[in-house]
Amino acid sequence: MTRRKIQIKKIDNTTARQVTFSKRRRGLFKKAQELSTLCDAEIALVVFSATGKLFEFTSSSVQQVIERHHLLSSDFDKLNHPSLELQSFCMSQLESSTSAALSKEIAEKTHELRKLRGEELQELNMKELQELEKLLGSGLRRVRDAKCEIVLKEITSLKWKGSQLMQENKRLKQVMMENRQVQTLELEQGQSSEPIGDFIHSDPSQDHDSSDISLKLGLAFPSGI
């Protein structure tokens, strides 16, 4: 008859749970004793039942095993968390090495910059001078290319501005011509709307002759005749 697997979960029945606890506890202690005997291992088991009862097994002494555990735990913590003195020492060493590396790099870059300026060239040999010449030549070409690019951009911008100004000037001339045409048309319309009688003037010599004739007639024919 094969053994039936039971589901690993809390046993609801109190009696069955207590019986299972007793059997499993004895089996666990037996396995621990066999492990200690076969492998010369130092083992300590502490078990509390559901009612709070203590059961323990140890190959030597429970207190001794617990103290050994605490000692190893404290040593492990020290390894994972070094002391402040060790941390400060490591930080100082790291800072000093970093500072030395930065100082060396600054000195090298300063020396290279002086060589590019044409200084301290006496210590260079022919090969180093040729390499410096190539470096300066490539740098000069890059400077010229950048300068040409900037000049082309400025020329393009000036052409565009000139085109915009010409278009604006053309537009202003057209507006001025249209305004002149409107003013001329308004003047012509104003002159044609004046009355015709204003252009007819009487001759003063005719008025003078008519008055003289009336005077002569009055003298020739007196009143009452």
C-alpha contacts under 8 A as a table, 3 or more apart, distances in Angstrom:
res1	aa1	res2	aa2	distance
11	I	14	T	7.36
11	I	16	A	7.13
11	I	17	R	5.44
12	D	17	R	7.16
13	N	16	A	5.39
13	N	17	R	6.00
14	T	17	R	5.03
14	T	18	Q	6.19
15	T	18	Q	5.18
15	T	19	V	6.28
16	A	19	V	5.14
16	A	20	T	6.11
17	R	20	T	5.17
17	R	21	F	6.09
18	Q	21	F	5.03
18	Q	22	S	6.32
19	V	22	S	5.27
19	V	23	K	6.35
20	T	23	K	5.20
20	T	24	R	6.00
21	F	24	R	5.26
21	F	25	R	5.87
21	F	49	S	7.92
22	S	25	R	5.19
22	S	26	R	6.26
23	K	26	R	5.38
23	K	27	G	6.25
24	R	27	G	5.00
24	R	28	L	6.00
25	R	28	L	5.05
25	R	29	F	6.17
26	R	29	F	5.20
26	R	30	K	6.09
27	G	30	K	5.03
27	G	31	K	6.22
28	L	31	K	5.18
28	L	32	A	6.21
29	F	32	A	5.01
29	F	33	Q	6.17
29	F	45	L	7.74
29	F	57	F	6.56
30	K	33	Q	5.15
30	K	34	E	6.25
31	K	34	E	5.10
31	K	35	L	6.13
32	A	35	L	5.06
32	A	36	S	6.16
32	A	43	I	7.04
33	Q	36	S	5.12
33	Q	37	T	6.14
33	Q	59	S	7.23
34	E	37	T	5.14
34	E	38	L	5.91
35	L	38	L	5.33
35	L	39	C	5.73
35	L	40	D	7.47
35	L	41	A	6.79
36	S	39	C	5.53
36	S	40	D	5.03
36	S	41	A	4.50
36	S	42	E	6.21
36	S	43	I	6.51
36	S	59	S	6.62
37	T	40	D	5.41
37	T	41	A	7.24
41	A	59	S	7.91
42	E	58	T	7.58
42	E	59	S	5.73
42	E	60	S	6.98
42	E	65	V	7.43
43	I	57	F	7.81
43	I	58	T	5.41
43	I	59	S	5.43
43	I	60	S	7.69
43	I	65	V	7.36
44	A	56	E	7.33
44	A	57	F	5.62
44	A	58	T	4.08
44	A	59	S	6.53
44	A	60	S	7.98
44	A	61	S	7.47
44	A	62	V	5.66
44	A	65	V	6.48
45	L	56	E	5.25
45	L	57	F	4.92
45	L	58	T	6.10
45	L	62	V	7.89
46	V	54	L	7.18
46	V	55	F	5.94
46	V	56	E	4.39
46	V	57	F	6.65
47	V	54	L	5.85
47	V	55	F	4.99
47	V	56	E	5.97
48	F	51	T	7.76
48	F	52	G	5.45
48	F	53	K	5.37
48	F	54	L	4.69
48	F	55	F	6.19
49	S	52	G	5.13
49	S	53	K	5.23
49	S	54	L	6.70
49	S	55	F	7.85
50	A	53	K	7.46
57	F	62	V	7.68
58	T	61	S	5.74
58	T	62	V	5.74
60	S	64	Q	7.56
60	S	65	V	7.80
61	S	64	Q	5.18
61	S	65	V	6.25
62	V	65	V	5.19
62	V	66	I	6.16
63	Q	66	I	5.09
63	Q	67	E	6.12
64	Q	67	E	5.17
64	Q	68	R	6.17
65	V	68	R	5.10
65	V	69	H	6.16
66	I	69	H	4.96
66	I	70	H	6.25
67	E	70	H	5.07
67	E	71	L	6.19
68	R	71	L	5.08
68	R	72	L	6.23
69	H	72	L	5.28
69	H	73	S	6.10
70	H	73	S	5.02
70	H	74	S	6.18
71	L	74	S	5.27
71	L	75	D	6.31
72	L	75	D	5.12
72	L	76	F	6.09
73	S	76	F	5.05
73	S	77	D	6.21
74	S	77	D	5.05
74	S	78	K	6.27
75	D	78	K	5.08
75	D	79	L	6.34
76	F	79	L	5.13
76	F	80	N	6.28
77	D	80	N	5.06
77	D	81	H	5.76
78	K	81	H	5.01
78	K	82	P	5.51
78	K	83	S	7.40
79	L	82	P	5.93
82	P	86	L	6.25
82	P	87	Q	6.57
83	S	86	L	5.28
83	S	87	Q	6.23
84	L	87	Q	4.96
84	L	88	S	6.00
85	E	88	S	5.16
85	E	89	F	6.09
86	L	89	F	5.05
86	L	90	C	6.12
87	Q	90	C	5.16
87	Q	91	M	6.11
88	S	91	M	5.01
88	S	92	S	6.08
89	F	92	S	5.15
89	F	93	Q	6.18
90	C	93	Q	5.12
90	C	94	L	6.09
91	M	94	L	5.03
91	M	95	E	6.03
92	S	95	E	5.05
92	S	96	S	6.01
93	Q	96	S	5.16
93	Q	97	S	6.15
94	L	97	S	5.23
94	L	98	T	6.03
95	E	98	T	5.04
95	E	99	S	5.93
96	S	99	S	5.05
96	S	100	A	6.09
97	S	100	A	5.08
97	S	101	A	6.17
98	T	101	A	5.12
98	T	102	L	6.14
99	S	102	L	5.10
99	S	103	S	6.04
100	A	103	S	5.09
100	A	104	K	6.16
101	A	104	K	5.14
101	A	105	E	6.19
102	L	105	E	5.05
102	L	106	I	6.07
103	S	106	I	5.10
103	S	107	A	6.17
104	K	107	A	5.14
104	K	108	E	6.26
105	E	108	E	5.11
105	E	109	K	6.16
106	I	109	K	5.16
106	I	110	T	6.02
107	A	110	T	5.10
107	A	111	H	6.16
108	E	111	H	5.12
108	E	112	E	6.24
109	K	112	E	5.04
109	K	113	L	6.12
110	T	113	L	5.05
110	T	114	R	6.25
111	H	114	R	5.17
111	H	115	K	6.34
112	E	115	K	5.11
112	E	116	L	6.27
113	L	116	L	5.05
113	L	117	R	6.31
114	R	117	R	4.99
114	R	118	G	6.36
114	R	119	E	5.07
114	R	120	E	6.73
115	K	118	G	5.00
115	K	119	E	5.06
115	K	120	E	6.08
115	K	121	L	6.33
115	K	132	L	7.91
116	L	119	E	7.33
116	L	132	L	7.40
116	L	136	L	7.20
118	G	121	L	6.57
120	E	123	E	6.76
121	L	124	L	5.46
121	L	129	L	7.91
124	L	128	E	5.76
124	L	129	L	6.25
125	N	128	E	5.40
125	N	129	L	6.18
126	M	129	L	5.07
126	M	130	Q	6.18
127	K	130	Q	5.12
127	K	131	E	6.26
128	E	131	E	5.07
128	E	132	L	6.11
129	L	132	L	4.98
129	L	133	E	6.09
130	Q	133	E	4.96
130	Q	134	K	6.24
131	E	134	K	5.10
131	E	135	L	6.15
132	L	135	L	4.98
132	L	136	L	6.12
133	E	136	L	5.12
133	E	137	G	6.02
134	K	137	G	4.98
134	K	138	S	6.15
135	L	138	S	5.30
135	L	139	G	6.14
136	L	139	G	4.98
136	L	140	L	5.99
137	G	140	L	5.05
137	G	141	R	6.22
138	S	141	R	5.09
138	S	142	R	6.30
139	G	142	R	5.12
139	G	143	V	6.25
140	L	143	V	4.99
140	L	144	R	6.18
141	R	144	R	5.06
141	R	145	D	6.11
142	R	145	D	5.07
142	R	146	A	6.13
143	V	146	A	5.15
143	V	147	K	6.10
144	R	147	K	4.97
144	R	148	C	6.06
145	D	148	C	5.14
145	D	149	E	6.13
146	A	149	E	5.11
146	A	150	I	6.28
147	K	150	I	5.15
147	K	151	V	6.20
148	C	151	V	5.05
148	C	152	L	6.08
149	E	152	L	5.18
149	E	153	K	6.23
150	I	153	K	5.12
150	I	154	E	6.27
151	V	154	E	5.05
151	V	155	I	6.15
152	L	155	I	5.06
152	L	156	T	6.11
153	K	156	T	5.15
153	K	157	S	6.14
154	E	157	S	5.01
154	E	158	L	6.11
155	I	158	L	5.07
155	I	159	K	6.13
156	T	159	K	5.16
156	T	160	W	6.23
157	S	160	W	5.16
157	S	161	K	6.22
158	L	161	K	5.02
158	L	162	G	6.05
159	K	162	G	5.00
159	K	163	S	6.13
160	W	163	S	5.11
160	W	164	Q	6.22
161	K	164	Q	5.04
161	K	165	L	6.19
162	G	165	L	5.06
162	G	166	M	6.19
163	S	166	M	5.16
163	S	167	Q	6.24
164	Q	167	Q	5.20
164	Q	168	E	6.16
165	L	168	E	5.01
165	L	169	N	6.04
166	M	169	N	5.02
166	M	170	K	6.09
167	Q	170	K	5.09
167	Q	171	R	6.15
168	E	171	R	5.04
168	E	172	L	6.22
169	N	172	L	5.11
169	N	173	K	6.25
170	K	173	K	5.19
170	K	174	Q	6.27
171	R	174	Q	5.17
171	R	175	V	6.27
172	L	175	V	5.04
172	L	176	M	6.19
173	K	176	M	5.09
173	K	177	M	6.22
174	Q	177	M	5.18
174	Q	178	E	6.21
175	V	178	E	5.12
175	V	179	N	6.20
176	M	179	N	5.05
176	M	180	R	6.24
177	M	180	R	5.10
177	M	181	Q	6.22
178	E	181	Q	5.14
178	E	182	V	6.24
179	N	182	V	5.11
179	N	183	Q	6.24
180	R	183	Q	5.08
180	R	184	T	6.16
181	Q	184	T	5.17
181	Q	185	L	6.15
182	V	185	L	5.17
182	V	186	E	6.19
183	Q	186	E	5.10
183	Q	187	L	6.29
184	T	187	L	5.16
184	T	188	E	6.27
185	L	188	E	5.17
185	L	189	Q	6.17
186	E	189	Q	5.16
186	E	190	G	6.14
187	L	190	G	5.08
187	L	191	Q	6.36
188	E	191	Q	5.37
188	E	192	S	6.37
189	Q	192	S	5.34
189	Q	193	S	6.45
190	G	193	S	5.42
190	G	194	E	7.16
191	Q	194	E	5.85
194	E	198	D	7.87
195	P	198	D	5.89
195	P	199	F	7.83
196	I	199	F	5.70
196	I	200	I	7.36
197	G	200	I	5.35
198	D	201	H	7.63
203	D	206	Q	5.65
203	D	207	D	6.98
204	P	207	D	5.19
204	P	208	H	6.38
205	S	208	H	5.14
205	S	209	D	6.33
206	Q	209	D	5.15
206	Q	210	S	6.29
207	D	210	S	5.31
207	D	211	S	6.44
208	H	211	S	5.32
208	H	212	D	6.42
209	D	212	D	5.17
209	D	213	I	6.35
210	S	213	I	5.20
210	S	214	S	6.38
211	S	214	S	5.23
211	S	215	L	6.39
212	D	215	L	5.17
212	D	216	K	6.30
213	I	216	K	5.10
213	I	217	L	6.19
214	S	217	L	5.13
214	S	218	G	6.22
215	L	218	G	5.08
215	L	219	L	6.44
216	K	219	L	5.27
216	K	220	A	6.26
217	L	220	A	5.17
217	L	221	F	6.07
218	G	221	F	5.38
218	G	222	P	6.05
218	G	223	S	8.00
219	L	222	P	5.91
221	F	225	I	6.98
222	P	225	I	6.29
